[in-house]
Amino acid sequence: MIWKMVMVNLLIALLGTACTSTGPIRSGQFPIIDAHGHIGASFKSTMILELMDKNGVSKQIVMARYYPGPAGYFDLPGDDELALKLAEKYPGRFYPLVGMQRPLLTGADKWTTPDADVESLIRETERKLASGKFFGIGEFIVRHWAYSSGRHAEQDNPIYSELMRRFSKLAARYDVPMVIHMEGYPTLVTDFSRLIAENPGTRYVWAHSCGRSKAAVIRNVLSRFPNLFCDLGGMTNVGKHYGSGWPRMEEFTSLIERDGVFLPEMKSLYEEFPDRFMVGMDIAHAPAMRSYSRHVRRFHELLEQLSPEARAKIAEQNAIRIYKLAR
């Protein structure tokens, strides 16, 4: 009897330790990894952690936003050191990438013919990856639609370029993924396919439901390229965000859900490729953290519509594998 009581107490202690390390999971929830997160100097780490714990988010992939916030929107930029400090302060909860939302990468000429500043960035990125403290590179802003004014708001950069070829080789060398923000223009999809084909050892994460592409386009590229993955960052239809078709939509774009129900063609896609998708909240600006819970709740509602196997992989397991968080 005493032996049984000791074993029970030990089990309780171990479970308590597990909850502390990943954040408490509320009744009726399943754990989620936020595989598309951002950080800037205006974010409050205690608030982020509180919202993660409240909503059953076990970990977050963090990308520094070097851009300033929109005009009239008090939101200071961040940097990789800020992301690293967050990861060190809360071990096992935050995993930083080497951030690429940088003003110095504004302009297609920087991508086709890297200048001295870009060459310095490439060397700096290699040093950071060599430290073992960073888990990827990104997100690279290739084709981005403006939701504010300023020279960094609307971006149109070449995906098949010297810059992306250099970083692709760097990512393969250090066995880390590259996160790409690129609206799914057909010509860009063709150019991206060329880059992926030439770098089979590089893991690419095409953010925002593969550029908000239609299911047939996503199925095509996933079928052709086993090293391509897709995050659903910001794709929940709960406000003015990518998931609601804002800032705009084009003929080639598609939502993933309507009123909390997966579109049938998207649901079929997730069941067909359960190993290739991850979720993400994509809160890029500190004031928008107030909507964090709504995005997580919607993802819980949506993922409940999938088979248990697909749900577990897309909610958490894929992010651990793709970003090698276990290391």
N, C-alpha and C positions, 0 to 999 in steps of 0.2 A: 504493500500500500504506500509506504514512504517513497519507494522507488518510482511508483507511478506519479505521485504528487510532484517529485523533483522533475520528472520528464515534462509534465504539464506546465510547470512554472518556466522551464527552459524554453518550451515552445512559445509560450506567451511573450517571453523576453525577446526571442528572435523575431517574432512577428512585429513587436513594437519597434525594434530596430529597423526592420524593413520599411515600415511606414514612415519613420523619421527620415530615412535616406531618400525616399522618393516623393514624399508629400502624401498627406492623408487622402484616401479615396472615399468619397461620400457614398452612402448606400445607393445601390441601383446604378452606379457609374462603372465604367471600365476605364483603365488608364489610357491616356493619350500623350503622345509626344508632339509638342509644337515644333515641327521641323522647318518652320519659316518665321523666325523672330528677328527683331531689330533692337538696337540700343543706341541711345544718344545721351548727352549730358543732362537733359531734362527729365529722363526717366528716373523713377524712384525704385531702387532694387527691392525694398521691403514691400512695396505695392505690387510689383510683378510677382514676387514669391507668394504673397497672400492670395492673389487671384489664381495662380497656378494651383495652390493647395486647395482652394475653395472649389475648383472645377475639375480636379482629378488629372491635372497635367503633370506628368512625372518629370519631364525634362524639356529643355528648349534649346534649339539651335539658334545661336545669336550672331547676327551680322551687324557690324557697326555701320551707321549711316553718317558718312562724312559730309553729306550735303547739309546746308542750313535748312531749317523748316520753311514752309511757304511764307510769303510776305504777310506781315500782320498776325502771324501765328507763332507765339513764343515757344520755340522748340529748338534748343541748342543741338548742334551736331555732336557726334561722338567719334571714337577712334578705336583701334584694335586693343590698345592698352586698357580702355574702359571695359571692353568685352572680356578681356583676360582677367581683370580684377574681379568682375562679377563671377566668373567661373571659379576663381580661387576662393572667393568668399563663401560660395555655396557649392562645394564639390559634389559632383554627381547630378547636379540640377541644370547647369548651363554649359554649353559646348560652343566655343567661339570659332568662327571662320575668319580667315583673313579678308577684311571687308574691301569691296570694290565699288561701292557707291561713292566715288571720289570725283571732285571737280576737275582734277588733273586729267581725267579720262574723257572730258567733254571735247567732242570734235572727232569726226571720222578720220582725220589725218593722223591723230595719235594712235589709231588702231592699225592703219595701213603701214605707217612708217614711225615706229616708236621713237620719241625724242629722248633727250637725256633724263628728263623727269620720269618718263615711263620706264626706261632702262633701270633707273634707281628703284622704282617700285617693284620690278621683277626680282631684282636682287634682294630687296627687303622681304618680299614674300617668301623667297627660298629660305632666308635665315629664320623666319618665323615658323615655317613648316618643319625645318630641321630641328627646331626646339622640341617638337612633339606636343606642343601645347595647343595647336590649332588643328581643326578637324575637317577643313575644306577651304575653298576659295569662293568668294562671291558675296552678294550677287552681282554679276556683271550686267550692266544696263545696256542692252543692245538696242532694242526698239521699245521705247517707253512713251506712253501717251501722257500728256501734261494734265495735271489736276490743279496746277498753280502757275503763276508767272515766273519768269526768270530764265536764264540761259541754260540751266540744268534741268528744266521741267520737261521739255520735249526732246527726246533723244532718238537719233537714227544713226546707228553705228554698224559697221559690217561684221557679221558673225564669222564669215570665212575671211580671216585677216591674219597678218603677221602676229598681232597681239594675241589673238585667241589660239593660234598654233603654238606660240611660245608657252602660254599658260597651260595649254592642254598637255604638253610634254612634262611640264613641272608637276602638274597634278598626278600624272601617271607615275612619275618618279617617286613621289611621296605617298602614293596610294590613297589620295583623298578626292572627294567629288568637287566638281565645279557647278555652281548654281547660276543659271542663265535666266534673265528676264528678257523675253523677246516675244512681242505680239506675233501671232502666227501668220504673217503675210506669206503667201505661197512661194514667192521668190526667196524669202528668208528661210523657209522650211527646206527648200532645195539646197541652199548654201550650208545650212546647219547639218543636213544629212551628209554632205561632202566632208565637213569637218569631223563628224562622228566616225564616218567610215575610215578616215585616215588615222584615227586615234582609238583603236579598239581597246587599248588598255586604260583609257580614261573613263571614269564614271561621270556622266553629265546628268544634272538635275534640271529639267526644264520647268521653271516655276509657273504657277498660276494655271494649272490644268493644261500644261504644254501650250502656253501662250493663248489660252482660251480657245483652242482649236476645237473643231467638231470631232465627234467620236471616230468617224472614219479616218480622219487624218492621224489622230493619236494612235489608233489601232495599227495603221500602216507603219508608222515610225517605230513603235514598240516591237512590232513583228520583225522588222529588219535589223534593229540594233539592240542587242542584249545589254549593252552598256549605257542605255538611256533610261532615265527614271523621270518621274513627274511628281511635283508636289501640288497640292490643292490650296496653296497659300492664298488666303483672302477670298476664296471662292464661295463662301456662304452668302446667301441672298438675304442679309439682315440689315442692309443700310447702303449708304452711298459708298460702294467699294467695288472691287472687280467682280464680285459675285452677283452684283445687281446690274452689271452691264455699264457701270459708270467708271471712268469718265465718258466712254463712248463704246459703241459696238460697230463692227463691220460685217460684211457678208460672210467672212470666214470665221467669225467668232461664235462661241456658244456658251451658255451657262451650264452648270452641272445639276442644278436643282431648281424647283419652283415651290415656294411655300412649304419648305421642309420635306419635300419628296424628291428623291433622285429622278432625273429624266431617265426614261427606260433605257435609252441607248447608252447613257453613262453608267448606269447600274450594271448593265451587261458587260461593259468594258472593265469595270473593277473586278467582277467575278472571273472574267477571262484572264486578266493580268493582275492577280492579287499581290504579286511580289514587286510591283513596279510603282506603286503610289504611296504617298505620305500626305498627312494633313498639316496645316499650318495656319496661324491666325493672321500673320503679316501685319502686325501693329507697328507701323513705321514711325509714328510720331507720338510723343508722350501724352498729349491730351486725348488721343484716341484710345488710351488704355481703359477708359470707362466703358468701351464696348467689348472688352475682352471676353467677359462672361457670356455675352450673347453669341459670339462666334463659337466658343467651345460647346455651349449647349446645343447649338444647331448641328455641329459635327457629331455630337453624341446621338442626336435624333436621326441624322442621316445614316451613320454607320450601323445603327440598329437594323436598318433595312437590308443589310448584307448577310451573307452566311457567316457563321461564327469564325470560320477560318479566315475569310477575307477581311472581316472586321478586325480581328486581332493583328493581322499583318499590317493593314493600312493605318490602324490607330497607333501602333507602337513598334512592332517587330521590324518592319522594313527600315525605319529610321535608324534603329540600332545596328542593323546589318550594313546599310548603305554608307553610313557615316562612321562605322566601326567604333561605336561609342563604348563597347566593352573594353577597348584597350585602355 
